[in-house]
Amino acid sequence: MERGLSTTLEPRGAGGLDVGVLAHVLVVAVEEFARLTLERPAEYPKERLVSALAGLITV
């Protein structure tokens, strides 16, 4: 995941970010999104969480 993040971030001028830490942040976000989808599906439908994750990745 770190290599993928580096490849994505460098052309956007964000190559100085700590991709190791960022990779962990994304893993935690995905785990939390999975938990919310299973525990409260009406409040957190899959589409809502996929959209939020896509927004995080483009930052």
C-alpha positions as CSV (number, residue, x, y, z in Angstrom):
1,M,0.0,0.0,0.0
2,E,2.9,2.4,0.8
3,R,4.3,2.1,-2.7
4,G,0.9,2.8,-4.2
5,L,0.4,5.8,-2.0
6,S,3.9,7.1,-3.0
7,T,3.1,6.7,-6.7
8,T,-0.2,8.6,-6.3
9,L,1.1,11.4,-4.0
10,E,4.3,12.4,-5.6
11,P,2.8,13.7,-8.9
12,R,0.4,15.8,-6.8
13,G,3.3,17.5,-4.9
14,A,2.6,15.6,-1.7
15,G,5.6,13.3,-1.9
16,G,6.9,14.5,1.5
17,L,4.1,12.9,3.4
18,D,4.9,9.9,5.6
19,V,3.3,7.2,3.5
20,G,3.8,4.6,6.2
21,V,1.6,6.5,8.6
22,L,-0.9,7.4,5.9
23,A,-1.2,3.7,4.9
24,H,-2.0,2.9,8.6
25,V,-4.6,5.7,8.6
26,L,-6.3,4.2,5.5
27,V,-6.3,0.7,7.0
28,V,-7.9,2.0,10.2
29,A,-10.5,3.9,8.2
30,V,-11.4,0.9,6.2
31,E,-11.7,-1.3,9.3
32,E,-14.0,1.3,11.0
33,F,-16.1,1.7,7.8
34,A,-16.6,-2.1,7.7
35,R,-17.7,-2.1,11.4
36,L,-20.2,0.7,10.8
37,T,-21.6,-1.0,7.7
38,L,-22.2,-4.2,9.7
39,E,-23.4,-2.7,12.9
40,R,-25.5,0.3,11.6
41,P,-26.2,-0.4,7.9
42,A,-29.2,1.9,7.7
43,E,-27.2,4.9,8.9
44,Y,-23.9,4.0,7.1
45,P,-24.7,2.3,3.8
46,K,-21.8,1.0,1.7
47,E,-22.2,3.8,-0.9
48,R,-21.8,6.5,1.8
49,L,-18.6,5.0,3.1
50,V,-17.1,4.3,-0.3
51,S,-17.7,7.9,-1.2
52,A,-16.0,9.1,2.1
53,L,-13.0,6.8,1.5
54,A,-12.6,8.0,-2.1
55,G,-12.5,11.6,-0.7
56,L,-9.8,10.6,1.8
57,I,-7.7,9.0,-0.9
58,T,-7.8,12.1,-3.2
59,V,-6.7,14.4,-0.4
